[in-house]
Amino acid sequence: MTIDRDSNVYTIFFAAVMVVLVGGLLAFIASSLKPLQKSNETNEKMQNILQAIGLEEMRELQRDEAGTIFKDFVKRRITINYKGEILSDKNATDAIDPQDKLDAFNIDLRKEYSRFVKPIMSKNKGNDAAMKEALSSSEDIHFPIFVCENNGETFYVLSASGKGLWDDIWGYIGLSSDFTTINGTVFDHKGETAGLGSKINEAYWEDQFVGKIIAENGEFVPLEVKKPGNDLNKHQVDGISGATFTGVGVDEMLSRSMEVYYDFFKNNSEFKSAI
Amino acid sequence: MSEEKKSEPLFSKKNKALITNPLNTINPVTIQVLGICSALAVTVQMDNAIIMSIAVTAVMIIGNVTVSLMRNIIPSKIRIIVQLVIIAALVIIVDQVLKAYVYDVAKKLSIFVGLIITNCIIMGRLEAFALGNKSWASALDGLGNGIGYGLVLIVVAFFKEVFGSGTLTIPGLGKLTLIPESFYDMGYMDNGLMLLPPSSLFIVAIYIWVQKARNPELIED
């Protein structure tokens, strides 16, 4: 070989060519696999929402099936803001348009949490009133509601997103038509410790929430994740040993969002009669 | 390793040793003490350990072959960063492909995929072996080290999961319960420490002890 491999010119040339080649290759692969990845994500979200209703026949629902039966169950998609104003209200017959950012299905709670909710929370740490004030005045925070029907019964699937020990956690909560009793939940996480915090997406943990209530005598009562081994009342569930911070995260995200949902149902003329 | 002759059979004694040595005498985890951090982090459940081992082995084989093919054109001044770019690119490709075709596995791996990039075994083999050897030998070396790494991970995961959760999660078979319910009724409790990273250190230490007791030539003075 005649090229001097130690010369600066060769080194810079090599680095430049390598960066262009690798960059091009990665961009090509990422963009050609994007549609497949996107449809996986959409189907998974539909699967989560359907499973959160809490129906026995949904337990073994596969991701691909979820995409096809989603419309049979989810009859309305409503998006509200912190103050309880309806921003978007779609029927099952309205197709989900990926461009419509306000469609309840397109609300990306994880993104909203890290971009808008978290800064407000850390700025107003320790001052709950100021925090609520700041959250309610933000235009960027949305709360999706999926109204589902099965055999004449109505369920409301709500969502929450927050932070566990390492990274994002999120969940879908299915409320019965009394807006108080939880009928089913689905939780998931991005990177909680395997075998500890990661257990929040296991059925035994999710099932603890079934039958718990988020209100008493028309007043909102937050759900609590307790340390394992305590006696539990109707608003409390057992945490996971070794995953205290994941439990704290679930606790926080549920209290924060369920209160908004409950106030909405309580004050909205269409829904309040049921409470 | 010296240069091989063209006529050497694909699985000559020397090439076989490339696969078998990392399992025992030069095991990357227990003897060279590389890649310990991922061995601590991904061993809480057996399925994670198995998937991680496969992913690391795949990245190591492809990375070894790529670097070996490029060994004559890589400028020596920036060889480490070149190796890093190759590993990182491979890991991203693996991640993207998993997300598109086996979404559930991709979700399980999520953070561990990033850990592959920082796994020092891969970088170590690229630097120590692939830069000076032909591609076939490098592929075998990658395979051997990947299996050697996986072996330790699987042994550690076995003890951690059985004594920490009483179960064994095997891909394809689901979660098997190994400790019967009657044990718990009699007062048996899972050992919470086994689920946390420190227990891996104990298990790896016992593994090294057993290994060295059986191979006295591994004992240093």
Contacts between the chains, C-beta under 8 A, distances in Angstrom:
chain1	res1	chain2	res2	distance
A	1	B	72	6.8
A	5	B	73	7.5
A	5	B	74	7.9
A	5	B	75	5.3
A	5	B	76	6.4
A	6	B	75	6.9
A	6	B	76	6.5
A	6	B	77	6.6
A	10	B	75	5.8
A	11	B	75	4.2
A	11	B	77	5.4
A	11	B	78	5.7
A	14	B	73	7.2
A	14	B	74	7.4
A	14	B	75	5.2
A	14	B	78	7.3
A	14	B	82	7.7
A	15	B	75	7.9
A	15	B	78	6.1
A	15	B	81	7.8
A	15	B	82	8.0
A	18	B	82	6.5
A	18	B	85	6.3
A	19	B	85	7.7
A	22	B	85	5.8
A	22	B	86	8.0
A	22	B	89	4.9
A	25	B	89	6.9
A	25	B	93	7.9
A	26	B	89	6.1
A	26	B	92	5.8
A	26	B	93	7.2
A	29	B	93	5.7
A	29	B	96	5.6
A	29	B	97	7.8
A	30	B	96	5.8
A	33	B	96	5.2
A	33	B	97	6.9
A	33	B	99	7.2
A	33	B	100	4.1
A	36	B	100	4.0
A	36	B	101	7.2
A	37	B	96	7.5
A	37	B	99	4.9
A	37	B	100	5.1
A	37	B	103	7.8
A	40	B	99	7.0
A	40	B	100	7.2
A	40	B	103	4.3
A	44	B	103	7.1
A	63	B	103	7.2
A	166	B	111	7.4
A	167	B	111	7.6
A	190	B	110	6.2
A	190	B	111	7.7
A	191	B	110	5.6
A	191	B	111	4.1
A	193	B	44	7.3
A	194	B	41	8.0
A	194	B	42	6.8
A	194	B	44	4.7
A	194	B	45	5.7
A	194	B	48	5.3
A	195	B	44	3.1
A	195	B	45	5.3
A	195	B	160	8.0
A	195	B	161	7.5
A	195	B	164	7.0
A	195	B	165	6.6
A	195	B	195	5.2
A	196	B	44	7.2
A	196	B	195	5.9
A	196	B	196	7.9
A	241	B	192	5.7
A	242	B	192	5.8
A	242	B	195	5.7
A	242	B	196	6.7
